[in-house]
Amino acid sequence: MTQPKAYRAAILHSLGDPAQVGLEASHAYYPDGVLVVADGRVRDIGPADEVLARQPAGLDITRFENRLITSGFIDTHIHFPQTEMIASYGEQLLDWLNNYTFPEERKFVDQAHGARVAELFLDELLRNGTTTAMVFGTVHKASVDAFFTASHARNMRMIAGKVMMDRHAPDYLLDTPESGYADSKELIERWHKKGRQLYAVTPRFAPTSTAEQLALAGKLLAEYDDVYMQTHLSENQQEIEWVKSLFPEQKGYLDVYDHFGLLGDRSVFAHAVHLEQEEAARMGETDSVISFCPTSNLFLGSGLFDLPGAEQRGIRVGLGTDVGAGTSFSMLQTINEAYKIQQLRRHKLHPLKALYLATLGGARSLRLEDKVGNLAVGKEADFLVLDLHATPLMQARMNNAHNLFEQLFVLMMLGDDRAIAQTYIYGECRYRRDH
């Protein structure tokens, strides 16, 4: 057992969904708080005077000024091979894939290239305070091996998978139903539940998989009932019409996945911007998940996600950056854009709701709420130290804030990677801004 360490600062973390439990019950806030960590887990948390009274003398305490401690951010949809093509100009989804994404992903046949980009990608996650993510690889098995190798070395909690794609892409990026199944099975056996790594069966999206491949993706989910499934759904109107033309025997886009057994409580569908009423109801019935990707939806001109509508159907929703169509690794910037999208839909995204979506809501959407998502005693100690004075403008605005909610909103609107002073993974500092 390692010696416990304590961290003293203002502490804020999410306890529940404000839409379900109300604002006051949705969070815990300690203006002068202490977080105690030992053996990678939260040992104690609360007001400083109460926590310190429970601890032995000589406790190692690190004190932070003008800082806020909170749990690590959780990104429910991101593509690590697209790191170096972020901010590619001027297309909507399908042209963007053909002109930028597929040529970039071709490079990942080389495992050394994949290893280099994985290190950069994970560095960026840590720099932006993201401690857990659901990640797409490429069609190449080597890309996922490289990613998991790098993530495992850092002890980060990651969910990733090899893209399954056997049509409607360049020949250099295609697998077959049989090779996609075999490669995925081998990766599951090698990496699922190794340390903090988890596997997601990953058909890219319905247009790039034949019925045979989608059936084998469903077979994998049946064979391994605790792995995840990740794909894309109803991101773009042109895409939806394409799916309907490719699968005329199904009722619609979601029904394609449903037909092949891909819906369920560990199935995460990115975007879902243009769901039909029946599809939203079916997602709620099957406890399937949506990853809301605001920066990507705006960048590609895909549409404005209906967050209240999804939640009224009982659908769990997490936030995704969707790099590289998304324009930032920062979950703070992602919240910023999510707020604006909801404004355009005449719905106000409260800062405590935004915190929930970026932390505990993300954990619940990934069925990881028993491990991460907040700083409850016993949880894995993935946490952030946020700098409330990260820029002169932020400092001036914070000095003019009147309460916690206003401070949190300023952090959402003005914050980015500069606001992340430190990122801790399983109780160990893995990123320090000043180093």
Secondary structure, DSSP 8 states (H G I E B T S, - for coil): ----EEEEEEEEEE-S-HHHH-TGGGEEEEEEEEEEEETTEEEEEEEHHHHHHHS-TT-EEEEEEEEEEEE-EEEEEEEGGGGGG-S--S--HHHHIIIIIHHHHHGGGSHHHHHHHHHHHHHHHHHTTEEEEEEE--S-HHHHHHHHHHHHHHT-EEEEE-EE--SSS-GGG---HHHHHHHHHHHHHHHTTSTTEEEEEEE--GGGS-HHHHHHHHHHHHH-TT-EEEEEES--HHHHHHHHHH-TTSSSHHHHHHHTT--STTEEEEE-TT--HHHHHHHHHHT-EEEE-HHHHHHTT-----HHHHHHTT-EEEE---TTTSS-S-HHHHHHHHHHHHHHTT----HHHHHHHHTHHHHHHTT-TTTSSS--TTSB--EEEEETTSSHHHHHHHHT--SHHHHHHHHHHH-SGGGEEEEEETTEEEEETT-
